[in-house]
């Protein structure tokens, strides 16, 4: 009976160590989205002249 428990304990230790080494929980991916808005520089216009944007 002791040999069976020792064998199961060894198998559990090997399984958990292999899972930790292979990185089972390291497959988390994060996504970062960056939005940029660009505006043109203001331009001087004469009074009464139509402004076209």
C-alpha positions in Angstrom: 0.0 0.0 0.0 2.8 2.4 0.8 4.4 1.7 -2.6 1.2 2.6 -4.3 0.9 5.9 -2.4 4.5 6.7 -3.1 4.1 6.0 -6.8 0.9 8.2 -7.0 2.7 11.0 -5.2 5.6 10.8 -7.6 3.3 10.8 -10.6 1.5 13.9 -9.2 4.7 15.7 -8.6 6.0 15.0 -12.1 2.6 16.1 -13.6 2.5 19.4 -11.7 6.2 20.2 -12.4 5.7 19.5 -16.1 2.6 21.7 -16.2 4.5 24.5 -14.4 7.5 24.2 -16.8 5.4 24.1 -19.9 3.6 27.3 -18.8 0.0 26.2 -18.9 -1.2 29.5 -17.3 1.1 31.7 -19.4 -1.1 31.8 -22.5 -2.9 34.9 -21.4 -2.9 37.6 -24.2 -3.7 41.2 -23.7 -4.8 43.6 -26.5 -4.1 47.3 -26.3 -5.9 49.6 -28.8 -4.5 53.1 -29.3 -6.5 55.7 -31.3 -4.9 58.8 -32.7 -6.7 61.8 -34.2 -4.8 64.3 -36.3 -6.1 67.7 -37.1 -4.8 70.2 -39.7 -3.2 73.4 -38.6 -5.6 76.4 -38.5 -5.2 78.6 -41.6 -5.8 82.4 -41.8 -8.6 83.5 -44.1 -9.8 86.9 -45.2 -13.1 88.1 -43.8 -16.0 87.0 -46.0 -14.0 84.3 -47.7 -15.7 80.8 -47.6 -14.0 78.3 -45.4 -13.6 74.8 -46.8 -12.7 72.0 -44.5 
